[in-house]
Amino acid sequence: MPVPARSARLYFPRWLRRSRGTGLGPRRAPRGARAGSGGHDGRVSVHVAESLEEVCELLADDPSASLLAGGTDFMVEVNYSHRRPRSVIAIDRVPELTGWRQSNGHIELGAAMTYAEMEHPLFAAYVPALAQAARTVGSPQIRNAGTLGGNLATASPAGDTLPPLAALGARVRICSRRGSREASIDELIVGPKKTTLAPDEVIVSVRVPALDGPQEFLKVGTRNAMVISVATVALILDRTQRSVRVALGSVAPVPVRAAEAERWIAEVVDWDAPAVPADDILVRFGELVAAASSPIDDHRSTADYRRHAVAVMASRALARVLS
């Protein structure tokens, strides 16, 4: 039975674009359309959902609706006319999507958990690599609004939370009126800004193991803060399984694991008395990690520099977790 929706009729503000001068100027509407229309009159139906069941019902009734939590990616696309939604479902008030909890050796993170919440010391004690990644995202305003589920659904190769999640072997819970399913990071994200999410599905939560061992997340950008990543490395030491997990971001269409490097270093480390390896081992490990990448040249960096940065960051991260 459909759930009645609380809705409102809103008009988007006048579309803006950067003018050829130094300021902002109004965006002209396409011929035959009003400003802000994209072919319709610019009105957007906004439904404020208050339960997961309501979200699933609304999506089942209108699979073309856009989900809105923090809006840090969504509103950029809207303001640059890359997306013209007719219907929006606000999900930031859905209790099933918020917070995090620990149980049975795992941490479950709600999809609406913000970067700022991931920075909290209590959470960082369990998943330090993810907390470190969250600290590098944008400005305080972005970190207070942007969400884990949004980073996953956007599926940008530069998504900062994606390498830690891939290294942790995260499982993503996805729901619709048809039921629920789980997916790994590589099953969910299949290309730049491409996922296997069906139009009627919503990301509910992410489950990661609470591992015994230090973790590191390192990032290189064109400046020190508020920057889209040029290359990222997440490295996680699992003392129980005697393994090293490494995942890379911004150096391939999707987050990638450095499987060969993981196998090699697991055999080199003295697990009974871990210590910082010799320089030649650190260099070789960095080379193997960089070999797992497939970067491109773009406006932020060259492929060669990305490979070099990955090798250096991987070596540094390994030295830190074994120190």
Secondary structure per residue as TSV (DSSP state, phi and psi in degrees):
chain	resnum	aa	ss	phi	psi
A	1	M	-	360.0	127.3
A	2	P	-	-59.7	142.5
A	3	V	-	-89.5	126.6
A	4	P	-	-61.6	138.1
A	5	A	-	-104.2	139.8
A	6	R	-	-84.1	120.6
A	7	S	E	-135.6	165.5
A	8	A	E	-144.2	155.7
A	9	R	E	-106.3	118.6
A	10	L	E	-122.5	152.6
A	11	Y	E	-106.1	133.0
A	12	F	-	-70.6	148.9
A	13	P	-	-64.7	165.6
A	14	R	-	-55.7	133.0
A	15	W	-	-65.7	136.4
A	16	L	E	-115.7	153.6
A	17	R	E	-149.1	163.2
A	18	R	E	-75.4	128.0
A	19	S	-	-79.8	173.6
A	20	R	S	-72.1	-12.5
A	21	G	S	-87.7	-140.7
A	22	T	S	-104.9	-11.2
A	23	G	S	-108.5	-158.5
A	24	L	E	-110.3	141.2
A	25	G	E	-130.2	162.5
A	26	P	E	-68.1	142.0
A	27	R	-	-83.7	130.6
A	28	R	-	-77.4	138.9
A	29	A	-	-74.5	150.7
A	30	P	-	-60.5	155.0
A	31	R	T	-58.4	134.4
A	32	G	T	85.1	4.2
A	33	A	S	-134.5	150.7
A	34	R	-	-81.6	158.6
A	35	A	T	-56.3	133.9
A	36	G	T	79.7	12.1
A	37	S	-	-94.7	-45.9
A	38	G	T	60.6	31.3
A	39	G	T	103.3	-9.6
A	40	H	S	-127.9	-178.9
A	41	D	-	-80.9	6.7
A	42	G	S	90.0	-9.3
A	43	R	E	-76.4	140.3
A	44	V	E	-125.0	128.2
A	45	S	E	-85.7	120.5
A	46	V	E	-112.4	121.4
A	47	H	E	-109.0	126.4
A	48	V	E	-99.1	101.2
A	49	A	-	-80.6	146.8
A	50	E	-	-125.2	7.2
A	51	S	S	-154.0	158.0
A	52	L	H	-64.4	-37.8
A	53	E	H	-59.9	-40.8
A	54	E	H	-65.5	-40.6
A	55	V	H	-59.1	-46.6
A	56	C	H	-64.5	-38.1
A	57	E	H	-67.6	-42.9
A	58	L	H	-64.2	-40.7
A	59	L	H	-68.3	-35.8
A	60	A	H	-65.2	-37.6
A	61	D	H	-75.4	-29.9
A	62	D	-	-143.6	81.7
A	63	P	T	-63.3	-15.8
A	64	S	T	-82.5	-5.6
A	65	A	-	-65.4	147.8
A	66	S	E	-97.6	136.7
A	67	L	E	-87.0	140.6
A	68	L	E	-133.0	118.2
A	69	A	S	-114.9	-85.8
A	70	G	S	-83.9	-32.3
A	71	G	-	78.8	9.7
A	72	T	T	-71.2	-26.4
A	73	D	T	-95.9	-42.2
A	74	F	H	-58.5	-48.2
A	75	M	H	-71.0	-27.7
A	76	V	H	-63.1	-44.8
A	77	E	H	-64.1	-38.6
A	78	V	H	-65.8	-46.1
A	79	N	H	-67.2	-25.9
A	80	Y	T	-97.8	12.6
A	81	S	T	63.1	22.0
A	82	H	S	-81.9	-15.6
A	83	R	-	-143.5	134.4
A	84	R	-	-127.1	80.9
A	85	P	-	-70.7	144.7
A	86	R	S	-95.3	-26.2
A	87	S	E	-140.9	135.8
A	88	V	E	-128.0	137.3
A	89	I	E	-112.4	112.6
A	90	A	E	-81.4	125.2
A	91	I	-	-117.6	8.6
A	92	D	T	-71.4	-11.7
A	93	R	T	-101.8	8.0
A	94	V	-	-83.3	113.4
A	95	P	G	-63.3	-30.7
A	96	E	G	-66.5	-15.1
A	97	L	G	-100.7	-2.0
A	98	T	S	-104.3	161.0
A	99	G	-	71.1	-170.9
A	100	W	E	-148.5	157.9
A	101	R	E	-148.4	153.7
A	102	Q	E	-112.0	135.2
A	103	S	E	-163.4	138.1
A	104	N	T	51.4	43.8
A	105	G	T	75.6	13.4
A	106	H	E	-130.2	158.3
A	107	I	E	-115.6	127.6
A	108	E	E	-109.2	124.7
A	109	L	E	-110.3	127.4
A	110	G	E	-67.3	145.9
A	111	A	T	-63.2	-25.3
A	112	A	T	-91.8	10.3
A	113	M	-	-65.9	131.2
A	114	T	B	-88.2	164.1
A	115	Y	H	-60.5	-39.0
A	116	A	H	-61.2	-39.3
A	117	E	H	-66.4	-33.3
A	118	M	H	-70.4	-20.7
A	119	E	T	-77.2	-14.1
A	120	H	S	-58.9	135.8
A	121	P	H	-55.5	-35.7
A	122	L	H	-64.6	-42.7
A	123	F	H	-70.4	-41.5
A	124	A	H	-60.5	-27.2
A	125	A	T	-66.3	-26.6
A	126	Y	T	-92.2	-41.1
A	127	V	-	-131.5	70.6
A	128	P	H	-61.6	-35.4
A	129	A	H	-63.6	-39.0
A	130	L	H	-70.3	-38.0
A	131	A	H	-64.5	-41.4
A	132	Q	H	-62.7	-41.1
A	133	A	H	-63.7	-42.0
A	134	A	H	-61.3	-35.9
A	135	R	H	-65.6	-23.7
A	136	T	T	-87.8	-5.2
A	137	V	S	-82.1	120.8
A	138	G	S	46.6	-146.6
A	139	S	-	-100.6	170.9
A	140	P	H	-55.1	-35.9
A	141	Q	H	-63.7	-42.5
A	142	I	H	-66.2	-41.7
A	143	R	H	-68.3	-26.6
A	144	N	H	-80.6	-14.2
A	145	A	H	-111.7	-44.6
A	146	G	-	-63.2	147.9
A	147	T	B	-124.6	160.2
A	148	L	H	-62.4	-45.9
A	149	G	H	-62.2	-36.5
A	150	G	H	-65.7	-39.6
A	151	N	H	-63.3	-38.5
A	152	L	H	-69.1	-47.0
A	153	A	H	-68.4	-33.5
A	154	T	H	-66.6	-36.2
A	155	A	-	57.5	36.9
A	156	S	-	-72.0	139.4
A	157	P	T	-57.1	-23.4
A	158	A	T	-94.2	9.1
A	159	G	-	-60.6	120.1
A	160	D	T	-73.3	-27.5
A	161	T	T	-80.4	-13.3
A	162	L	H	-69.5	-44.5
A	163	P	H	-60.5	-45.2
A	164	P	H	-59.2	-40.5
A	165	L	H	-64.8	-41.1
A	166	A	H	-64.7	-43.0
A	167	A	H	-64.6	-33.9
A	168	L	H	-78.0	-10.7
A	169	G	T	69.6	41.2
A	170	A	-	-61.7	148.4
A	171	R	E	-115.7	127.9
A	172	V	E	-101.9	125.1
A	173	R	E	-92.0	128.9
A	174	I	E	-126.5	136.5
A	175	C	E	-129.6	155.4
A	176	S	E	-153.6	177.9
A	177	R	T	-64.7	-22.1
A	178	R	T	-76.9	-15.1
A	179	G	E	139.0	-165.8
A	180	S	E	-127.8	159.1
A	181	R	E	-150.5	167.0
A	182	E	E	-121.2	151.9
A	183	A	E	-146.3	146.4
A	184	S	E	-78.8	171.8
A	185	I	H	-61.4	-42.2
A	186	D	H	-74.6	-19.7
A	187	E	H	-80.6	-29.5
A	188	L	H	-82.7	-46.1
A	189	I	E	-101.8	115.4
A	190	V	E	-115.9	0.0
A	191	G	E	-179.6	174.3
A	192	P	T	-58.8	114.8
A	193	K	T	58.7	31.6
A	194	K	E	-126.7	129.5
A	195	T	E	-129.7	171.1
A	196	T	-	-93.9	13.2
A	197	L	-	-66.8	130.7
A	198	A	-	-77.1	157.9
A	199	P	T	-58.2	-25.3
A	200	D	T	-99.1	12.9
A	201	E	-	-105.0	153.4
A	202	V	E	-134.0	139.4
A	203	I	E	-75.4	126.8
A	204	V	E	-99.4	-48.0
A	205	S	E	-159.4	170.2
A	206	V	E	-131.1	130.6
A	207	R	E	-111.4	128.3
A	208	V	E	-129.2	151.7
A	209	P	E	-75.2	146.2
A	210	A	-	-88.8	97.0
A	211	L	-	-90.8	153.1
A	212	D	S	-94.7	103.0
A	213	G	S	154.2	156.8
A	214	P	-	-70.4	157.5
A	215	Q	E	-136.6	149.9
A	216	E	E	-137.6	142.6
A	217	F	E	-129.2	125.4
A	218	L	E	-124.7	145.8
A	219	K	E	-141.3	140.5
A	220	V	E	-119.6	133.9
A	221	G	-	-137.6	-175.4
A	222	T	S	-79.9	-7.2
A	223	R	S	-153.2	-178.1
A	224	N	S	-84.4	-18.7
A	225	A	S	-151.5	162.4
A	226	M	S	48.6	57.4
A	227	V	-	-142.5	146.2
A	228	I	-	-75.3	136.1
A	229	S	-	-67.7	141.8
A	230	V	S	-88.8	-36.9
A	231	A	E	-161.3	144.5
A	232	T	E	-136.6	151.1
A	233	V	E	-135.1	128.8
A	234	A	E	-113.9	126.1
A	235	L	E	-128.6	128.6
A	236	I	E	-129.6	127.5
A	237	L	E	-97.1	124.9
A	238	D	E	-111.6	98.3
A	239	R	T	-65.7	-35.9
A	240	T	T	-63.8	-47.5
A	241	Q	T	-88.7	-2.4
A	242	R	T	51.6	55.8
A	243	S	E	-138.5	157.9
A	244	V	E	-118.4	128.0
A	245	R	E	-110.5	131.4
A	246	V	E	-133.2	130.6
A	247	A	E	-134.9	149.1
A	248	L	E	-121.0	147.9
A	249	G	E	-130.5	155.8
A	250	S	S	66.9	12.2
A	251	V	S	-126.2	16.9
A	252	A	S	-165.4	166.5
A	253	P	S	-61.5	-28.4
A	254	V	S	-135.6	165.0
A	255	P	-	-60.0	139.3
A	256	V	E	-127.9	144.5
A	257	R	E	-91.7	143.3
A	258	A	-	-94.3	75.4
A	259	A	H	-62.8	-44.0
A	260	E	H	-64.5	-42.1
A	261	A	H	-63.3	-39.0
A	262	E	H	-61.5	-46.5
A	263	R	H	-64.7	-42.3
A	264	W	H	-64.9	-48.1
A	265	I	H	-71.4	-29.6
A	266	A	H	-61.5	-29.8
A	267	E	H	-84.4	-19.2
A	268	V	H	-88.2	-37.2
A	269	V	S	-65.5	137.2
A	270	D	-	-86.1	96.4
A	271	W	T	-69.5	-21.3
A	272	D	T	-78.8	-24.4
A	273	A	S	-146.8	69.9
A	274	P	-	-57.9	138.8
A	275	A	-	-152.2	161.8
A	276	V	-	-62.5	124.8
A	277	P	-	-67.1	165.7
A	278	A	-	-64.3	159.3
A	279	D	H	-57.3	-39.5
A	280	D	H	-66.1	-32.3
A	281	I	H	-70.6	-42.5
A	282	L	H	-60.7	-43.1
A	283	V	H	-64.3	-45.2
A	284	R	H	-63.3	-40.9
A	285	F	H	-60.7	-45.0
A	286	G	H	-59.9	-39.6
A	287	E	H	-63.9	-42.0
A	288	L	H	-67.1	-38.5
A	289	V	H	-64.9	-45.8
A	290	A	H	-61.8	-31.7
A	291	A	H	-65.3	-20.9
A	292	A	T	-79.5	-11.9
A	293	S	-	-86.1	160.3
A	294	S	-	-141.1	66.2
A	295	P	-	-75.2	168.7
A	296	I	-	-126.4	163.8
A	297	D	-	-83.6	131.6
A	298	D	-	-148.4	-169.9
A	299	H	S	-70.0	-13.3
A	300	R	S	-96.0	-25.9
A	301	S	-	-170.1	175.1
A	302	T	-	-103.4	160.3
A	303	A	H	-62.4	-41.2
A	304	D	H	-61.5	-43.3
A	305	Y	H	-65.9	-39.2
A	306	R	H	-60.9	-43.9
A	307	R	H	-60.6	-45.1
A	308	H	H	-61.0	-45.2
A	309	A	H	-62.7	-41.8
A	310	V	H	-61.8	-44.3
A	311	A	H	-60.9	-44.7
A	312	V	H	-66.2	-46.2
A	313	M	H	-64.5	-39.5
A	314	A	H	-63.0	-42.9
A	315	S	H	-62.2	-44.6
A	316	R	H	-65.0	-43.3
A	317	A	H	-62.4	-42.2
A	318	L	H	-62.8	-44.3
A	319	A	H	-60.8	-38.0
A	320	R	H	-68.7	-44.5
A	321	V	H	-72.1	-20.2
A	322	L	T	-100.1	0.1
A	323	S	-	-80.6	360.0
